[in-house]
Amino acid sequence: MTKNTQLTTTFRKLRAANACTSSYKHLAKTLGGITKYGRDKPITILQILDICGLDDMRWAVCESIEVSKERERFNTFLRKQDETAYAAGCAVFDEVERRGQSWATCNVLYREAKNKAQQDDTVKIRKYLQGTP
């Protein structure tokens, strides 16, 4: 994806794809309301990431953006981020098993690793969308 090239959707497309009501309303409120913002004015994936978070951004890419080479390149990038997060989770399980720690400890450590991976992913995705290394 080149700098300033953005994957976009609209409120109309999000509604047609049955977006989660709470996220849809939150996005609308943050952007000043649907009427003021416009039903068909482009909303960048970066805006959705910043306003609604990583999970809603991933959903929007899959459900409300037409298939294109640009979207497929971005999905490939997201899959690589998922593989990194999965590897971090596996490392937690391996370490807990190696140390003989409880599953309760494992769950806490896994949640911490997952949250860190999501924060790291969000930074990498933002840079990718902005066209910066």
N, CA and C of each residue as an Amber inpcrd file, in Angstrom:
protein
   399
   0.8550000  -1.1610000   0.0000000   0.0000000   0.0000000   0.0000000
   0.9030000   1.2270000   0.0000000   0.6390000   2.1610000  -0.8500000
   1.4790000   3.3430000  -0.9280000   0.9690000   4.4050000   0.0250000
   1.8410000   5.3400000   0.3430000   1.4600000   6.4100000   1.2520000
   0.2360000   7.1510000   0.7050000  -0.6610000   7.4990000   1.6100000
  -1.8950000   8.2140000   1.2950000  -2.9170000   7.3620000   0.5400000
  -2.6450000   6.0820000   0.3130000  -3.6470000   5.1990000  -0.2580000
  -4.3580000   4.5530000   0.9100000  -5.6490000   4.7500000   0.9920000
  -6.3970000   4.2570000   2.1380000  -7.5290000   3.3440000   1.6970000
  -7.6990000   2.2840000   2.4380000  -8.9020000   1.4780000   2.2870000
 -10.0110000   2.2430000   2.9920000 -11.1520000   2.3590000   2.3430000
 -12.2480000   3.1180000   2.9340000 -13.5560000   2.3520000   2.8560000
 -14.4640000   2.7630000   3.7150000 -15.8330000   2.2750000   3.6960000
 -16.7220000   3.4870000   3.9290000 -18.0000000   3.2820000   4.0970000
 -18.9340000   4.3700000   4.3780000 -19.9400000   3.8890000   5.4190000
 -20.6760000   4.8250000   5.9930000 -21.7300000   4.4190000   6.9220000
 -22.7630000   3.5430000   6.2120000 -23.0570000   3.8550000   4.9620000
 -24.0320000   3.0520000   4.2120000 -23.5420000   1.5990000   4.0630000
 -22.2530000   1.4320000   3.7160000 -21.7010000   0.0830000   3.5550000
 -21.6390000  -0.6560000   4.8940000 -21.2730000   0.0560000   5.9510000
 -21.2240000  -0.5760000   7.2700000 -22.6090000  -1.0560000   7.6990000
 -23.6100000  -0.2320000   7.4580000 -24.9900000  -0.6100000   7.8100000
 -25.4340000  -1.8070000   6.9780000 -25.1350000  -1.7840000   5.6880000
 -25.5340000  -2.8990000   4.8000000 -24.8560000  -4.2090000   5.2020000
 -23.6620000  -4.1120000   5.7870000 -22.9330000  -5.3030000   6.2200000
 -23.3170000  -5.7320000   7.6370000 -24.3220000  -5.0590000   8.2070000
 -24.8080000  -5.3650000   9.5630000 -23.7480000  -5.1470000  10.6370000
 -23.1570000  -3.9760000  10.6050000 -22.1530000  -3.6200000  11.6210000
 -22.7650000  -3.6950000  13.0120000 -21.9360000  -4.0090000  13.9720000
 -22.3370000  -4.0460000  15.3770000 -22.9340000  -2.6830000  15.7510000
 -24.1270000  -2.6880000  16.3210000 -24.8370000  -1.4480000  16.6230000
 -24.0320000  -0.5270000  17.5360000 -23.4420000  -1.0640000  18.5780000
 -22.7130000  -0.1940000  19.5200000 -21.4870000   0.4360000  18.8520000
 -20.7620000  -0.3270000  18.0630000 -19.5900000   0.2330000  17.3780000
 -20.0040000   1.2460000  16.3170000 -21.0830000   0.9440000  15.5920000
 -21.6030000   1.8400000  14.5570000 -21.9900000   3.1890000  15.1850000
 -22.7100000   3.1240000  16.2990000 -23.1270000   4.3570000  16.9780000
 -21.9330000   5.1260000  17.5300000 -20.9510000   4.4070000  18.0760000
 -19.7520000   5.0540000  18.6110000 -18.9800000   5.7660000  17.4920000
 -18.8190000   5.0880000  16.3720000 -18.1420000   5.6850000  15.2200000
 -18.8940000   6.9260000  14.7500000 -20.2140000   6.7920000  14.6270000
 -21.0370000   7.9220000  14.1770000 -20.9130000   9.1130000  15.1280000
 -21.0180000   8.8510000  16.4150000 -20.9340000   9.9360000  17.4050000
 -19.5680000  10.6200000  17.3460000 -18.5160000   9.8320000  17.2510000
 -17.1610000  10.3830000  17.2280000 -16.9170000  11.2240000  15.9660000
 -17.5330000  10.8170000  14.8560000 -17.3490000  11.5580000  13.6000000
 -18.3640000  12.6920000  13.4370000 -19.1460000  12.9730000  14.4710000
 -20.0620000  14.1150000  14.4430000 -21.4710000  13.7870000  14.0140000
 -21.8030000  12.5190000  13.8820000 -23.1480000  12.1100000  13.4730000
 -23.1820000  11.7530000  11.9940000 -24.0580000  10.8150000  11.6650000
 -24.1320000  10.3250000  10.2840000 -24.6130000  11.4080000   9.3350000
 -25.6090000  12.1620000   9.7270000 -26.1420000  13.2030000   8.8460000
 -25.0810000  14.2590000   8.5520000 -24.3930000  14.7000000   9.5860000
 -23.3600000  15.7250000   9.4060000 -22.1580000  15.1630000   8.6360000
 -21.7180000  13.9570000   8.9850000 -20.5450000  13.3730000   8.3350000
 -20.8750000  12.9540000   6.9020000 -22.0510000  12.3430000   6.7400000
 -22.4870000  11.8840000   5.4180000 -22.4940000  10.3660000   5.3280000
 -23.5940000   9.8040000   4.8390000 -23.7170000   8.3500000   4.7150000
 -22.7370000   7.7540000   3.7110000 -22.3790000   8.5310000   2.7050000
 -21.5310000   8.0080000   1.6410000 -20.1340000   8.6350000   1.5970000
 -19.8040000   9.4220000   2.6020000 -18.4570000   9.9950000   2.6810000
 -17.5020000   8.8960000   3.1460000 -16.3570000   8.7620000   2.4870000
 -15.4170000   7.7030000   2.8740000 -14.9380000   7.8260000   4.3270000
 -14.8820000   6.6820000   4.9780000 -14.3190000   6.5490000   6.3240000
 -13.1030000   5.6460000   6.1580000 -11.9440000   6.1290000   6.5420000
 -10.7440000   5.3080000   6.3540000 -10.6770000   4.2170000   7.4230000
  -9.9940000   3.1560000   7.0660000  -9.7810000   2.0620000   8.0030000
  -8.9740000   2.5680000   9.1930000  -8.0760000   3.5200000   8.9610000
  -7.3030000   4.1040000  10.0510000  -8.2260000   4.8280000  11.0400000
  -9.2490000   5.5170000  10.5390000 -10.2200000   6.1610000  11.4340000
 -10.9320000   5.1050000  12.2820000 -11.3280000   4.0080000  11.6540000
 -12.0210000   2.9520000  12.3950000 -11.0900000   2.3460000  13.4350000
  -9.8370000   2.1230000  13.0730000  -8.8580000   1.5950000  14.0180000
  -8.7300000   2.5210000  15.2220000  -8.5790000   3.8130000  14.9720000
  -8.3890000   4.7840000  16.0470000  -9.6290000   4.9510000  16.9150000
 -10.8010000   4.8770000  16.3210000 -12.0420000   5.1310000  17.0470000
 -12.6110000   3.8620000  17.6930000 -12.6220000   2.7720000  16.9470000
 -13.3120000   1.5580000  17.4050000 -12.3750000   0.4280000  17.8200000
 -11.1390000   0.4770000  17.4070000 -10.1940000  -0.5470000  17.8090000
  -9.9090000  -1.5840000  16.7350000  -8.9880000  -2.4630000  17.0890000
  -8.4440000  -3.4460000  16.1590000  -9.4870000  -4.4440000  15.6550000
 -10.2960000  -4.9980000  16.5440000 -11.2700000  -6.0040000  16.1210000
 -12.3030000  -5.4330000  15.1480000 -12.8180000  -4.2400000  15.4410000
 -13.7950000  -3.6270000  14.5390000 -13.1630000  -3.2430000  13.2060000
 -11.8960000  -2.8180000  13.2450000 -11.2100000  -2.4930000  11.9940000
 -11.0720000  -3.7340000  11.1280000 -10.6810000  -4.8650000  11.7540000
 -10.5510000  -6.1160000  10.9970000 -11.8960000  -6.5240000  10.3920000
 -12.9640000  -6.3930000  11.1630000 -14.2960000  -6.7420000  10.6640000
 -14.6410000  -5.8600000   9.4630000 -14.4080000  -4.5620000   9.5950000
 -14.7620000  -3.6320000   8.5190000 -14.0150000  -3.9590000   7.2300000
 -12.7460000  -4.3300000   7.3410000 -11.9700000  -4.6810000   6.1510000
 -12.5850000  -5.8920000   5.4600000 -12.9570000  -6.8800000   6.2410000
 -13.4990000  -8.1200000   5.6680000 -14.9220000  -7.9680000   5.1460000
 -15.7290000  -7.1840000   5.8270000 -17.1660000  -7.1720000   5.5340000
 -17.6790000  -5.9840000   4.7250000 -16.9740000  -4.8710000   4.7190000
 -17.5780000  -3.6980000   4.0780000 -16.7210000  -3.0550000   2.9950000
 -15.6140000  -3.6910000   2.6460000 -14.7520000  -3.1460000   1.5990000
 -14.6870000  -4.1450000   0.4560000 -14.9200000  -3.6540000  -0.7680000
 -14.9010000  -4.5380000  -1.9330000 -13.5240000  -5.1850000  -2.0970000
 -13.5300000  -6.3790000  -2.6480000 -12.2880000  -7.1000000  -2.8980000
 -11.4590000  -6.3090000  -3.9110000 -10.1880000  -6.1400000  -3.5880000
  -9.2600000  -5.4490000  -4.4760000  -7.8540000  -5.9440000  -4.1470000
  -6.9130000  -5.6420000  -5.0140000  -5.5210000  -6.0150000  -4.7390000
  -5.0420000  -5.3370000  -3.4590000  -5.4500000  -4.0970000  -3.2830000
  -5.0520000  -3.3360000  -2.0970000  -5.5810000  -4.0000000  -0.8250000
  -6.8450000  -4.4090000  -0.8500000  -7.4230000  -5.0760000   0.3140000
  -6.7290000  -6.4080000   0.5840000  -6.4290000  -7.1510000  -0.4640000
  -5.7610000  -8.4480000  -0.2860000  -4.3420000  -8.2780000   0.2590000
  -3.6220000  -7.2410000  -0.1980000  -2.2910000  -6.9630000   0.3600000
  -2.3970000  -6.6570000   1.8520000  -3.4110000  -5.8680000   2.2070000
  -3.6080000  -5.5180000   3.6050000  -3.9810000  -6.7580000   4.4250000
  -4.8470000  -7.6160000   3.8890000  -5.2080000  -8.8530000   4.5890000
  -3.9890000  -9.7510000   4.7890000  -3.1010000  -9.7990000   3.8190000
  -1.8640000 -10.5740000   3.9550000  -1.0280000 -10.0060000   5.0950000
  -0.9320000  -8.6910000   5.1490000  -0.2100000  -8.0300000   6.2370000
  -0.8450000  -8.3890000   7.5850000  -2.1780000  -8.3600000   7.6700000
  -2.8650000  -8.6990000   8.9200000  -2.6070000 -10.1470000   9.3230000
  -2.5980000 -11.0610000   8.3580000  -2.3280000 -12.4680000   8.6700000
  -0.9340000 -12.6410000   9.2660000   0.0320000 -11.8920000   8.7560000
   1.3880000 -11.9640000   9.3110000   1.4010000 -11.4760000  10.7610000
   0.6130000 -10.4420000  11.0550000   0.5140000  -9.9610000  12.4330000
  -0.1270000 -11.0270000  13.3220000  -1.1390000 -11.7110000  12.7960000
  -1.7900000 -12.7880000  13.5520000  -0.8060000 -13.9070000  13.8730000
   0.0390000 -14.2540000  12.9090000   1.0290000 -15.3110000  13.1270000
   1.9960000 -14.9210000  14.2420000   2.3780000 -13.6640000  14.2890000
   3.2700000 -13.1800000  15.3430000   2.5900000 -13.2730000  16.7010000
   1.3340000 -12.8540000  16.7690000   0.5840000 -12.9230000  18.0340000
   0.3920000 -14.3770000  18.4620000   0.1060000 -15.2510000  17.5020000
  -0.0690000 -16.6710000  17.8080000   1.2290000 -17.2560000  18.3670000
   2.3470000 -16.8970000  17.7640000   3.6430000 -17.3860000  18.2360000
   3.9170000 -16.9020000  19.6580000   3.5240000 -15.6680000  19.9650000
   3.7030000 -15.1400000  21.3220000   2.8640000 -15.9440000  22.3090000
   1.6400000 -16.2850000  21.9180000   0.7730000 -17.1010000  22.7720000
   1.3500000 -18.4910000  23.0060000   1.8640000 -19.0910000  21.9560000
   2.4840000 -20.4230000  22.0770000   3.6880000 -20.3680000  23.0020000
   4.4600000 -19.3070000  22.9050000   5.6350000 -19.1570000  23.7690000
   5.2210000 -19.1040000  25.2380000   4.0940000 -18.4470000  25.5210000
   3.5910000 -18.3820000  26.8960000   3.2470000 -19.7850000  27.3830000
   2.4890000 -20.5230000  26.5730000   2.1100000 -21.8850000  26.9760000
   3.3470000 -22.7580000  27.1980000   4.3190000 -22.6630000  26.3100000
   5.5450000 -23.4560000  26.4370000   6.2900000 -23.1050000  27.7260000
   6.3740000 -21.8130000  28.0330000   7.0970000 -21.3770000  29.2300000
   6.3820000 -21.8350000  30.5010000   5.0580000 -21.7360000  30.5280000
   4.2860000 -22.1760000  31.6910000   4.4690000 -23.6740000  31.9080000
   4.4120000 -24.4100000  30.8190000   4.5900000 -25.8570000  30.9160000
   6.0020000 -26.1970000  31.4050000   6.9920000 -25.5070000  30.8640000
   8.3800000 -25.7470000  31.2480000   8.5920000 -25.4890000  32.7380000
   7.9530000 -24.4260000  33.2410000   8.1140000 -24.0680000  34.6530000
   7.1770000 -24.8560000  35.5800000   6.2350000 -25.5840000  35.0020000
   5.2850000 -26.3400000  35.8240000   4.2970000 -25.4430000  36.5440000
   3.9740000 -24.2700000  35.9560000   3.0460000 -23.3360000  36.5840000
   1.5960000 -23.7530000  36.3290000   0.6870000 -23.1800000  37.1040000
  -0.7280000 -23.5270000  36.9990000  -1.3560000 -22.9300000  35.7440000
  -2.5140000 -23.4810000  35.3820000  -3.2420000 -22.9500000  34.2360000
  -3.7880000 -21.5600000  34.5240000  -4.0600000 -21.2700000  35.7940000
  -4.5160000 -19.9150000  36.1450000  -3.4160000 -18.9080000  35.8170000
  -2.1850000 -19.2600000  36.1600000  -1.0370000 -18.4040000  35.8220000
  -0.9080000 -18.2940000  34.3100000  -1.0960000 -19.4160000  33.6380000
  -1.0090000 -19.4340000  32.1820000  -2.0240000 -18.4740000  31.5720000
  -3.2630000 -18.4940000  32.0710000  -4.3050000 -17.6130000  31.5310000
  -3.9510000 -16.1430000  31.7230000  -3.4210000 -15.8060000  32.8930000
  -3.0240000 -14.4180000  33.1600000  -1.9030000 -14.0050000  32.2010000
  -0.8830000 -14.8450000  32.1010000   0.2460000 -14.5280000  31.2300000
  -0.1790000 -14.4640000  29.7670000  -1.0880000 -15.3610000  29.3620000
  -1.5600000 -15.3560000  27.9800000  -2.3220000 -14.0700000  27.6740000
  -3.2000000 -13.6490000  28.5860000  -3.9450000 -12.3970000  28.3790000
  -2.9870000 -11.2140000  28.2600000  -1.9600000 -11.1980000  29.1170000
  -0.9680000 -10.1130000  29.0510000  -0.2310000 -10.1270000  27.7140000
   0.1700000 -11.3140000  27.2630000   0.8780000 -11.4380000  25.9780000
  -0.0390000 -11.0290000  24.8240000  -1.3070000 -11.4430000  24.8970000
  -2.2620000 -11.0980000  23.8430000  -2.4830000  -9.5850000  23.8010000
  -2.6590000  -8.9550000  24.9560000  -2.8550000  -7.5030000  24.9920000
  -1.6470000  -6.7680000  24.4360000  -0.4480000  -7.2230000  24.7990000
   0.7780000  -6.6000000  24.2730000   0.8580000  -6.7800000  22.7700000
   0.5380000  -7.9890000  22.2840000   0.5770000  -8.2450000  20.8420000
  -0.4260000  -7.3540000  20.1120000  -1.6240000  -7.1660000  20.6920000
  -2.6120000  -6.2970000  20.0560000  -2.1430000  -4.8500000  20.0220000
  -1.5070000  -4.3960000  21.0910000  -0.9740000  -3.0310000  21.0960000
   0.1090000  -2.8830000  20.0390000   0.9890000  -3.8640000  19.9680000
   2.0490000  -3.8370000  18.9470000   1.4430000  -3.8760000  17.5460000
   0.4380000  -4.7330000  17.3470000  -0.2330000  -4.8300000  16.0430000
  -0.8510000  -3.5040000  15.6510000  -1.4990000  -2.8410000  16.6070000
  -2.1540000  -1.5680000  16.3130000  -1.1350000  -0.5430000  15.8290000
   0.0140000  -0.4980000  16.4650000   1.0770000   0.4340000  16.0460000
   1.5560000   0.0790000  14.6410000   1.8080000  -1.2150000  14.3860000
   2.2880000  -1.6430000  13.0610000   1.2390000  -1.3890000  11.9860000
  -0.0170000  -1.6540000  12.2900000  -1.0960000  -1.4370000  11.3150000
  -1.2310000   0.0440000  11.0110000  -1.1700000   0.8940000  12.0400000
  -1.2640000   2.3420000  11.8270000  -0.1250000   2.8060000  10.9000000
   1.0990000   2.3330000  11.1590000   2.2350000   2.7020000  10.3080000
   2.0290000   2.2090000   8.8800000   1.5320000   0.9920000   8.7530000
   1.2780000   0.4230000   7.4110000   0.2760000   1.2860000   6.6530000
  -0.8160000   1.6320000   7.3130000  -1.8680000   2.4400000   6.6660000
  -1.3800000   3.8480000   6.3330000  -0.4560000   4.3510000   7.1310000
   0.0810000   5.6810000   6.8670000   1.2260000   5.6740000   5.8670000
   1.6510000   4.4580000   5.4800000   2.7150000   4.3390000   4.5010000
   4.0930000   4.6210000   5.0580000   4.2450000   4.4580000   6.3950000
   5.5560000   4.6630000   7.0030000   6.1380000   3.3160000   7.4010000
   7.4660000   3.2060000   7.4320000   8.0960000   1.9180000   7.7680000
   7.8970000   1.5130000   9.2110000
